Amino acid sequence: MATAHKCAWIDALYAAGLREIEVASFVPPRRLPQMADAAEVVRHALTCPGLTVMALVPNAQGARAALAAGVHKITIPVSASEAHSIANVRKTPTQMVDEVRAIVQLRNEVAPTVQIEAGISTAFGCTLQGDVPEDDVIRLAVAVIAAGADESGLSDTTGMANPAQTRRLFQRVHSEIGDHTGAAHMHNTRGLGLANCLAAYEAGVRTFDSSLAGLGGCPYAPGASGNVVSEDLVFMFEAMGVATGIDIDRLIAARAPLRAGLPGEALYGMVAEAGLPKGWRNAATGQGKAMAPAVTESGAKYG
């Protein structure tokens, strides 16, 4: 996607009410050339008042570049599966905890107000390793918080989670790290993405990663498909009477600049295809509950 199209897409998401967007990944251009313009995209996103501009970084080198670009928040993928961790970032989970510690030290030195999220990838299973023991996930979440990360969420990188597992694992993580518990990052690979988000919400999670039209996946996790569809996720919460602060009509309209920038990409989403019900009214217009979820658009994330 050309840089100008990326910027137009960000503007459309911002106009819809999104206030945290993961706009880029600071990764080696030789591995992911589509992210070579990360700093330029961040500079544009910083012109949106009140927007938390987030970027993914796999290591301290990426973090240094992201901090220099002026991001407000960085997210670090820390995989609970050793096989996926080596394929994704060429480090073991233990080595990635050390990397988190180094990034935290760098942040403290050059940009102390920047938030750090260390999301636990493959927390619910891995196509390379298979089963991922829950105790390993918990230990890793505790370790990254001890290393200085501000929050740690759980990522269903390969779409293997089910609602009972999602609820149980988030409850276990929260019992260990409390308010440091971060986002639910779910994929819809096997059709359970929304159900898993609802289970996470019932477990107390209030931040959710999603992507417009269900884009995404992970190039280092065979079979992984896109993230939960932002439009469908917002519709679910709004239909429940839970205000998200997002205008769903404008969110659906944001598919236009996405389609313009990636004309050959398949776009997913049930709400965009079926339309909104007759007489639909956003909970944000006055019918929402106080404990509203935050939806993070995570089009740049791999993991």
C-alpha positions as CSV (number, residue, x, y, z in Angstrom):
1,M,0.0,0.0,0.0
2,A,1.4,3.4,-1.0
3,T,2.1,5.8,1.9
4,A,-0.5,8.3,0.8
5,H,-3.2,5.6,0.9
6,K,-2.0,4.6,4.4
7,C,-2.4,8.1,5.6
8,A,-5.9,8.5,4.0
9,W,-6.9,5.2,5.7
10,I,-5.7,6.5,9.1
11,D,-7.6,9.7,8.6
12,A,-10.8,7.8,7.8
13,L,-10.4,5.6,11.0
14,Y,-9.7,8.7,13.1
15,A,-12.9,10.4,11.6
16,A,-14.8,7.3,12.7
17,G,-13.8,7.8,16.3
18,L,-10.8,5.5,16.8
19,R,-8.4,7.0,19.2
20,E,-5.6,4.3,19.3
21,I,-4.3,3.0,16.0
22,E,-1.3,0.8,15.4
23,V,0.0,2.5,12.3
24,A,3.2,0.7,11.5
25,S,5.8,-1.9,12.4
26,F,9.5,-0.8,12.7
27,V,11.0,-4.0,11.3
28,P,13.8,-4.6,8.8
29,P,12.6,-3.5,5.3
30,R,14.4,-6.5,3.7
31,R,12.0,-8.8,5.6
32,L,8.8,-6.7,5.4
33,P,9.3,-4.0,2.7
34,Q,5.7,-2.9,3.1
35,M,6.7,-1.3,6.4
36,A,9.7,0.7,5.0
37,D,7.7,4.0,5.3
38,A,6.9,3.5,9.0
39,A,8.4,6.8,10.2
40,E,6.6,8.8,7.5
41,V,3.3,7.1,8.4
42,V,3.9,7.9,12.1
43,R,4.6,11.5,11.3
44,H,1.3,11.8,9.6
45,A,-0.7,10.0,12.3
46,L,0.8,12.4,14.9
47,T,-1.2,15.3,13.2
48,C,-4.5,13.7,14.4
49,P,-5.3,15.4,17.8
50,G,-5.9,13.1,20.6
51,L,-4.8,10.0,18.7
52,T,-2.6,7.5,20.5
53,V,-0.1,6.5,17.8
54,M,1.2,3.0,18.3
55,A,3.8,0.9,16.5
56,L,5.0,-2.6,16.7
57,V,8.7,-3.2,17.4
58,P,10.4,-6.7,17.5
59,N,13.6,-5.5,19.2
60,A,15.6,-2.6,20.6
61,Q,16.7,-1.4,17.2
62,G,13.1,-1.1,16.1
63,A,12.2,0.6,19.4
64,R,14.9,3.2,18.9
65,A,13.5,4.1,15.4
66,A,9.9,4.2,16.7
67,L,10.8,6.4,19.6
68,A,12.8,8.7,17.3
69,A,9.7,8.9,15.1
70,G,7.6,10.1,18.0
71,V,5.2,7.3,18.8
72,H,3.1,7.4,21.9
73,K,3.1,3.7,22.5
74,I,5.0,0.6,21.3
75,T,3.9,-3.0,21.3
76,I,6.4,-5.9,21.5
77,P,5.4,-9.4,20.4
78,V,6.6,-11.9,22.9
79,S,5.6,-15.4,21.9
80,A,4.8,-18.1,24.4
81,S,5.6,-20.7,21.7
82,E,9.4,-21.2,21.3
83,A,9.0,-22.4,17.7
84,H,6.9,-19.3,16.8
85,S,9.2,-17.0,18.7
86,I,12.3,-18.2,16.7
87,A,10.4,-18.0,13.4
88,N,8.9,-14.6,14.2
89,V,11.8,-12.7,15.9
90,R,14.7,-15.2,15.9
91,K,14.8,-15.2,19.7
92,T,13.5,-17.6,22.4
93,P,10.8,-16.3,24.7
94,T,13.4,-15.9,27.5
95,Q,15.6,-13.8,25.2
96,M,12.5,-11.7,24.3
97,V,12.0,-10.9,28.0
98,D,15.6,-9.6,28.0
99,E,14.7,-7.6,24.9
100,V,11.7,-6.1,26.6
101,R,14.0,-5.1,29.5
102,A,16.4,-3.4,27.1
103,I,13.5,-1.6,25.4
104,V,12.2,-0.4,28.7
105,Q,15.6,1.0,29.6
106,L,15.8,2.8,26.3
107,R,12.4,4.2,26.7
108,N,13.2,5.4,30.2
109,E,16.3,7.2,28.9
110,V,14.9,8.9,25.8
111,A,11.1,9.0,26.0
112,P,9.8,8.2,29.5
113,T,6.1,9.0,28.7
114,V,5.8,6.4,26.0
115,Q,3.8,3.4,27.0
116,I,5.1,-0.2,26.4
117,E,2.8,-3.2,25.7
118,A,4.3,-6.6,25.6
119,G,1.7,-8.8,24.1
120,I,1.9,-12.6,24.6
121,S,1.6,-14.1,21.1
122,T,0.4,-17.7,20.5
123,A,-1.1,-17.6,24.0
124,F,-3.8,-20.0,23.0
125,G,-1.9,-22.4,20.8
126,C,0.5,-22.5,17.9
127,T,0.5,-24.1,14.4
128,L,4.2,-24.7,14.7
129,Q,4.5,-26.1,18.2
130,G,0.9,-27.2,18.9
131,D,-0.3,-26.9,22.5
132,V,1.0,-24.0,24.5
133,P,0.8,-24.7,28.2
134,E,-1.2,-22.0,30.1
135,D,1.4,-21.9,32.9
136,D,4.0,-20.9,30.3
137,V,1.7,-18.0,29.2
138,I,1.2,-16.8,32.8
139,R,4.9,-17.0,33.6
140,L,5.7,-15.0,30.5
141,A,3.1,-12.3,31.2
142,V,4.5,-11.9,34.7
143,A,8.0,-11.8,33.4
144,V,7.4,-9.0,30.9
145,I,5.7,-6.9,33.6
146,A,8.6,-7.5,35.9
147,A,10.9,-6.4,33.1
148,G,9.1,-3.0,33.1
149,A,6.4,-3.3,30.5
150,D,3.3,-1.2,31.3
151,E,0.8,-3.9,30.2
152,S,0.6,-7.4,28.8
153,G,-2.3,-8.7,26.8
154,L,-3.0,-12.1,25.2
155,S,-2.9,-12.7,21.4
156,D,-4.6,-15.6,19.7
157,T,-2.1,-15.4,16.8
158,T,-3.2,-18.6,15.1
159,G,-7.0,-18.5,15.8
160,M,-7.0,-21.5,18.1
161,A,-8.7,-20.1,21.1
162,N,-12.2,-20.9,22.4
163,P,-14.4,-18.8,24.7
164,A,-14.0,-20.9,27.8
165,Q,-10.2,-20.9,27.3
166,T,-10.2,-17.2,26.7
167,R,-12.2,-16.4,29.8
168,R,-10.1,-18.7,32.0
169,L,-6.7,-17.5,30.7
170,F,-7.5,-13.8,31.0
171,Q,-8.8,-14.4,34.5
172,R,-5.6,-16.1,35.4
173,V,-3.4,-13.4,33.9
174,H,-5.4,-10.7,35.7
175,S,-5.0,-12.5,39.0
176,E,-1.2,-12.3,38.5
177,I,-0.6,-8.9,37.0
178,G,-3.9,-7.0,37.9
179,D,-4.3,-3.7,36.1
180,H,-1.3,-4.4,33.9
181,T,-3.5,-6.8,32.0
182,G,-3.8,-5.5,28.4
183,A,-5.7,-6.1,25.2
184,A,-7.4,-9.1,23.8
185,H,-5.9,-9.7,20.3
186,M,-8.1,-12.2,18.6
187,H,-8.1,-13.8,15.1
188,N,-11.1,-15.2,13.4
189,T,-9.3,-18.1,11.7
190,R,-11.9,-20.6,13.0
191,G,-14.9,-18.3,13.3
192,L,-14.7,-17.7,17.0
193,G,-13.1,-14.3,17.1
194,L,-16.2,-12.3,18.3
195,A,-17.2,-15.1,20.8
196,N,-13.7,-14.9,22.2
197,C,-13.8,-11.1,22.5
198,L,-17.1,-11.4,24.4
199,A,-15.6,-13.9,26.7
200,A,-12.6,-11.6,27.3
201,Y,-15.0,-8.7,28.0
202,E,-16.9,-10.8,30.5
203,A,-13.5,-11.5,32.1
204,G,-12.9,-7.8,32.6
205,V,-11.0,-6.9,29.4
206,R,-11.8,-3.4,28.1
207,T,-9.3,-3.1,25.2
208,F,-9.5,-5.1,22.0
209,D,-7.3,-5.3,18.9
210,S,-9.1,-5.6,15.6
211,S,-8.5,-4.7,12.0
212,L,-10.8,-3.0,9.4
213,A,-12.2,-5.6,7.0
214,G,-10.4,-8.4,8.9
215,L,-7.0,-7.7,7.4
216,G,-3.9,-9.2,9.0
217,G,-2.4,-12.5,10.0
218,C,1.1,-13.5,10.7
219,P,3.7,-14.3,8.0
220,Y,5.5,-16.5,10.5
221,A,2.5,-18.5,11.7
222,P,1.3,-20.9,8.9
223,G,-2.5,-20.8,8.4
224,A,-3.1,-17.6,10.5
225,S,-5.8,-15.4,9.0
226,G,-6.9,-11.9,9.7
227,N,-7.8,-10.2,13.0
228,V,-11.3,-9.8,14.2
229,V,-13.2,-7.4,11.9
230,S,-13.4,-4.0,13.5
231,E,-16.8,-3.2,12.0
232,D,-18.3,-6.5,13.4
233,L,-16.7,-6.0,16.8
234,V,-18.0,-2.5,17.2
235,F,-21.4,-3.6,16.1
236,M,-21.5,-6.4,18.7
237,F,-20.7,-4.0,21.5
238,E,-23.0,-1.3,20.3
239,A,-25.8,-3.8,19.9
240,M,-25.3,-4.8,23.5
241,G,-25.7,-1.2,24.6
242,V,-22.0,-0.8,25.3
243,A,-20.8,2.5,23.9
244,T,-17.5,2.4,22.0
245,G,-17.3,6.0,20.9
246,I,-17.0,4.8,17.3
247,D,-19.4,5.9,14.5
248,I,-20.0,2.6,12.8
249,D,-21.3,4.2,9.6
250,R,-18.0,6.1,9.2
251,L,-16.1,3.0,10.2
252,I,-17.7,1.1,7.3
253,A,-17.0,4.1,5.0
254,A,-13.3,3.7,6.0
255,R,-13.3,0.6,3.8
256,A,-13.2,2.9,0.7
257,P,-9.7,4.2,1.2
258,L,-8.6,0.8,2.2
259,R,-10.0,-0.7,-1.0
260,A,-8.4,2.1,-3.0
261,G,-5.0,1.4,-1.4
262,L,-5.2,-2.4,-1.7
263,P,-7.5,-3.0,-4.7
264,G,-6.7,-6.7,-5.0
265,E,-7.2,-7.5,-1.3
266,A,-10.2,-9.5,-0.1
267,L,-12.2,-7.5,2.4
268,Y,-14.2,-9.4,5.1
269,G,-17.0,-8.4,7.5
270,M,-20.6,-9.4,8.0
271,V,-22.0,-6.0,9.0
272,A,-20.5,-4.3,6.0
273,E,-22.2,-6.9,3.7
274,A,-25.6,-7.1,5.5
275,G,-25.9,-3.4,6.5
276,L,-27.2,-2.0,9.8
277,P,-30.6,-3.0,11.1
278,K,-33.5,-0.7,10.4
279,G,-33.7,2.0,13.1
280,W,-30.1,1.3,14.2
281,R,-28.7,3.8,16.7
282,N,-25.2,3.8,18.1
283,A,-25.0,3.3,21.8
284,A,-22.6,6.3,21.7
285,T,-25.5,8.6,21.1
286,G,-26.6,8.1,24.7
287,Q,-27.5,4.5,25.3
288,G,-24.1,3.2,26.3
289,K,-22.8,1.9,29.6
290,A,-20.1,3.5,31.6
291,M,-17.5,0.8,31.2
292,A,-16.9,1.2,27.5
293,P,-14.3,-0.9,25.6
294,A,-11.5,0.7,23.6
295,V,-10.9,-0.7,20.2
296,T,-7.4,-0.5,18.8
297,E,-7.0,-0.7,15.1
298,S,-4.1,-3.1,14.6
299,G,-3.6,-3.3,10.9
300,A,0.2,-3.3,11.2
301,K,0.5,-6.0,13.8
302,Y,1.9,-9.4,13.0
303,G,1.3,-11.7,16.0
